[in-house]
């Protein structure tokens, strides 16, 4: 699968409290690129996304194919040290595989939500 690239789903998280996110599917993603390069690629997507998600600076693995899913609707609040991707590593070294689902969000918003995980409806 690495020769053609992988399919990666990215949840662009706008609000943790309101559970507001937009999923985007990317096909042919080379896992040899760095996390920083992939974040720049996602930011340069559709023109309307540039204004909504320019503050996003962190990616976290939500789910990988054939593994269990979290009960949290937007992103799991556990295992940050293992699941948050380091910008300098490649996607492959960070644990991203074909059909991995990632969350892309503002780290400050995530930390605030993690400190007080209350949903607003």
Backbone as numpy.savetxt, mean C-alpha at the origin, in Angstrom:
# Nx Ny Nz CAx CAy CAz Cx Cy Cz
7.21 -15.61 -13.36 6.39 -14.40 -13.36 7.25 -13.14 -13.36
8.48 -13.20 -12.91 9.30 -12.01 -12.80 9.68 -11.41 -14.15
9.74 -12.23 -15.22 10.11 -11.69 -16.53 9.05 -10.74 -17.07
7.78 -11.04 -16.81 6.70 -10.20 -17.31 6.22 -9.18 -16.28
6.59 -9.34 -15.05 6.12 -8.48 -13.99 4.94 -9.11 -13.28
4.50 -8.49 -12.23 3.43 -9.03 -11.39 2.23 -8.11 -11.35
1.14 -8.65 -10.87 -0.07 -7.86 -10.66 -0.11 -7.46 -9.19
-0.19 -6.16 -8.95 -0.21 -5.62 -7.60 -1.44 -4.72 -7.45
-2.18 -4.90 -6.36 -3.31 -4.02 -6.05 -2.85 -3.05 -4.97
-3.11 -1.77 -5.19 -2.73 -0.73 -4.23 -3.99 -0.02 -3.75
-4.18 0.01 -2.44 -5.27 0.78 -1.85 -4.74 2.16 -1.51
-5.25 3.16 -2.18 -4.88 4.54 -1.87 -5.79 5.01 -0.75
-5.24 5.09 0.45 -6.03 5.38 1.64 -6.14 6.89 1.82
-7.35 7.37 1.78 -7.60 8.79 2.00 -7.90 9.08 3.46
-8.68 8.19 4.11 -9.05 8.40 5.50 -9.19 7.05 6.20
-8.48 6.87 7.30 -8.61 5.65 8.09 -9.91 5.69 8.90
-10.23 6.84 9.48 -11.42 6.97 10.31 -12.71 6.72 9.52
-12.74 7.19 8.30 -13.94 7.04 7.47 -13.87 5.83 6.56
-12.79 5.08 6.67 -12.57 3.88 5.84 -12.71 4.20 4.36
-12.07 5.27 3.97 -12.17 5.77 2.61 -10.87 5.45 1.86
-10.97 4.60 0.85 -9.80 4.27 0.04 -10.25 3.97 -1.38
-9.27 3.99 -2.28 -9.54 3.69 -3.68 -8.55 2.62 -4.13
-9.06 1.46 -4.55 -8.14 0.42 -5.02 -7.75 0.64 -6.48
-6.49 0.43 -6.78 -5.98 0.47 -8.15 -5.20 -0.81 -8.41
-5.35 -1.36 -9.59 -4.65 -2.59 -9.95 -3.59 -2.24 -10.99
-2.36 -2.69 -10.74 -1.25 -2.46 -11.65 -0.78 -3.81 -12.18
-0.68 -3.93 -13.49 -0.22 -5.16 -14.13 1.20 -4.96 -14.64
1.97 -6.02 -14.66 3.33 -5.96 -15.20 4.30 -5.19 -14.35
4.13 -5.21 -13.05 5.01 -4.47 -12.13 6.31 -5.28 -11.93
7.46 -4.70 -12.28 8.73 -5.41 -12.05 9.11 -5.34 -10.56
9.36 -6.48 -9.96 9.68 -6.53 -8.54 11.11 -6.13 -8.24
11.90 -5.87 -9.28 13.29 -5.45 -9.08 13.40 -3.95 -8.78
12.32 -3.19 -8.98 12.37 -1.76 -8.69 12.27 -1.53 -7.18
12.74 -0.39 -6.74 12.69 -0.08 -5.31 11.28 0.35 -4.93
11.01 0.30 -3.66 9.72 0.75 -3.14 9.53 2.22 -3.46
10.59 3.01 -3.33 10.53 4.45 -3.64 10.12 4.68 -5.10
10.71 3.90 -6.02 10.37 4.04 -7.44 8.91 3.66 -7.69
8.44 2.61 -7.03 7.05 2.19 -7.21 6.09 3.24 -6.65
6.42 3.84 -5.51 5.57 4.89 -4.95 5.49 6.07 -5.91
6.60 6.44 -6.52 6.60 7.54 -7.50 5.75 7.17 -8.71
5.81 5.92 -9.15 5.01 5.45 -10.26 3.51 5.53 -9.94
3.14 5.13 -8.74 1.73 5.18 -8.32 1.26 6.63 -8.24
2.10 7.51 -7.70 1.72 8.93 -7.59 1.49 9.57 -8.95
2.19 9.11 -9.98 2.06 9.70 -11.31 0.94 9.07 -12.12
0.07 8.31 -11.47 -1.05 7.64 -12.15 -2.02 8.64 -12.73
-3.26 8.45 -12.47 -4.31 9.31 -13.01 -4.16 10.73 -12.48
-4.47 11.74 -13.32 -4.32 13.14 -12.88 -5.10 13.48 -11.62
-6.29 12.92 -11.44 -7.08 13.25 -10.25 -6.43 12.69 -8.99
-5.63 11.66 -9.10 -4.98 11.07 -7.92 -3.84 11.91 -7.41
-3.23 12.70 -8.27 -2.09 13.51 -7.85 -2.47 14.47 -6.73
-3.65 15.08 -6.83 -4.05 16.03 -5.80 -4.54 15.33 -4.55
-5.15 14.16 -4.69 -5.71 13.47 -3.53 -4.66 12.76 -2.69
-3.63 12.23 -3.33 -2.74 11.33 -2.62 -1.28 11.75 -2.67
-1.01 13.05 -2.86 0.38 13.49 -2.93 1.07 13.40 -1.58
0.33 13.35 -0.48 0.94 13.26 0.85 1.25 11.82 1.26
0.79 10.86 0.48 1.06 9.46 0.80 2.55 9.21 0.74
3.08 8.58 1.80 4.53 8.37 1.86 4.92 7.00 2.40
3.94 6.13 2.64 4.21 4.84 3.25 3.39 3.75 2.57
4.02 2.59 2.38 3.31 1.42 1.85 3.42 0.29 2.85
2.31 -0.45 2.96 2.26 -1.58 3.88 1.55 -2.74 3.20
2.06 -3.93 3.40 1.42 -5.12 2.84 0.13 -5.40 3.60
-0.96 -5.52 2.85 -2.26 -5.86 3.44 -2.51 -7.35 3.33
-2.25 -7.90 2.15 -2.59 -9.29 1.89 -1.71 -9.84 0.78
-1.39 -11.11 0.87 -0.68 -11.81 -0.20 -1.52 -13.00 -0.63
-1.42 -13.35 -1.90 -2.23 -14.43 -2.45 -2.04 -15.72 -1.66
-3.15 -16.41 -1.43 -3.18 -17.72 -0.76 -2.78 -17.65 0.71
-2.90 -16.49 1.31 -2.62 -16.34 2.75 -3.84 -15.72 3.40
-3.91 -15.75 4.72 -5.09 -15.25 5.43 -5.17 -13.73 5.37
-6.41 -13.24 5.41 -6.64 -11.79 5.37 -6.91 -11.29 6.78
-6.68 -10.01 6.96 -6.96 -9.35 8.23 -8.45 -9.02 8.31
-8.95 -8.83 9.52 -10.34 -8.44 9.70 -10.56 -6.94 9.56
-9.49 -6.18 9.58 -9.57 -4.72 9.44 -9.95 -4.36 8.01
-10.86 -3.41 7.85 -11.36 -3.09 6.52 -10.39 -2.27 5.66
-9.55 -1.45 6.27 -8.64 -0.62 5.48 -7.22 -1.19 5.53
-6.66 -1.31 6.71 -5.30 -1.84 6.86 -5.14 -2.38 8.28
-4.37 -3.44 8.42 -4.10 -4.02 9.72 -3.23 -3.08 10.54
-3.46 -3.06 11.84 -2.67 -2.20 12.72 -1.53 -2.97 13.38
-1.33 -4.22 12.98 -0.32 -5.07 13.59 0.88 -5.28 12.67
1.96 -5.74 13.25 3.17 -6.16 12.54 3.76 -5.08 11.63
3.77 -3.85 12.09 4.33 -2.75 11.29 5.79 -3.00 10.92
6.56 -3.56 11.85 7.98 -3.77 11.58 8.22 -4.75 10.44
7.30 -5.68 10.20 7.44 -6.65 9.12 6.72 -6.22 7.84
5.59 -5.53 7.98 4.73 -5.28 6.82 4.89 -3.92 6.17
5.42 -2.93 6.90 5.67 -1.63 6.27 6.95 -1.73 5.44
6.85 -1.32 4.18 7.95 -1.47 3.24 8.97 -0.37 3.42
10.23 -0.73 3.40 11.32 0.24 3.48 11.62 0.76 2.08
11.71 2.07 1.95 11.83 2.72 0.63 13.05 2.28 -0.17
14.14 1.96 0.50 15.37 1.63 -0.22 15.43 0.18 -0.70
14.55 -0.68 -0.20 14.59 -2.08 -0.61 13.80 -2.27 -1.91
14.08 -3.37 -2.60 13.30 -3.69 -3.79 11.96 -4.26 -3.33
11.00 -4.25 -4.23 9.70 -4.81 -3.90 9.84 -6.29 -3.52
10.65 -7.00 -4.25 10.85 -8.43 -3.99 11.47 -8.65 -2.62
12.50 -7.89 -2.27 13.15 -8.02 -0.97 12.22 -7.64 0.17
11.26 -6.77 -0.10 10.30 -6.34 0.91 9.18 -7.35 1.12
9.14 -8.40 0.30 8.13 -9.44 0.47 6.96 -9.34 -0.48
7.03 -8.45 -1.45 5.94 -8.30 -2.42 6.05 -9.42 -3.46
4.93 -10.07 -3.72 4.85 -11.15 -4.70 3.70 -10.85 -5.65
3.51 -11.73 -6.62 2.37 -11.60 -7.53 1.06 -11.63 -6.73
0.16 -10.73 -7.06 -1.17 -10.60 -6.44 -1.11 -10.14 -4.99
-0.06 -9.43 -4.63 0.01 -8.82 -3.30 -0.86 -7.57 -3.29
-1.49 -7.30 -2.16 -2.29 -6.10 -1.99 -1.57 -5.19 -1.01
-1.35 -3.93 -1.42 -0.62 -2.96 -0.60 -1.53 -1.79 -0.25
-1.27 -1.17 0.89 -1.92 0.09 1.24 -0.89 1.19 1.05
-1.34 2.33 0.53 -0.48 3.50 0.31 -1.13 4.65 1.04
-0.44 5.22 2.03 -1.07 6.20 2.92 -0.05 7.16 3.49
-0.56 8.17 4.18 0.27 9.15 4.90 0.61 8.56 6.27
1.90 8.44 6.55 2.33 7.82 7.81 1.78 8.54 9.04
1.73 9.86 9.00 1.23 10.62 10.15 -0.24 10.29 10.42
-1.06 10.19 9.37 -2.47 9.82 9.54 -2.59 8.42 10.14
-1.74 7.52 9.67 -1.76 6.14 10.18 -1.40 6.11 11.67
-0.35 6.84 12.05 0.06 6.86 13.46 -1.04 7.44 14.35
-1.71 8.49 13.87 -2.81 9.07 14.65 -3.97 8.08 14.79
-4.29 7.40 13.71 -5.37 6.41 13.76 -4.98 5.23 14.65
-3.74 4.82 14.57 -3.28 3.69 15.38 -3.36 4.02 16.87
-3.07 5.26 17.23 -3.14 5.69 18.63 -4.59 5.71 19.13
-5.55 5.98 18.22 -6.96 6.04 18.60 -7.80 5.46 17.45
-7.88 4.13 17.35 -8.56 3.51 16.21 -10.08 3.53 16.29
-10.64 4.72 16.12 -12.09 4.88 16.16 -12.57 5.24 14.77
-13.59 4.54 14.30 -14.15 4.83 12.99 -15.28 5.85 13.11
-15.36 6.73 12.14 -16.44 7.74 12.10 -17.35 7.40 10.93
-18.63 7.45 11.18 -19.58 7.13 10.12 -20.42 8.32 9.77
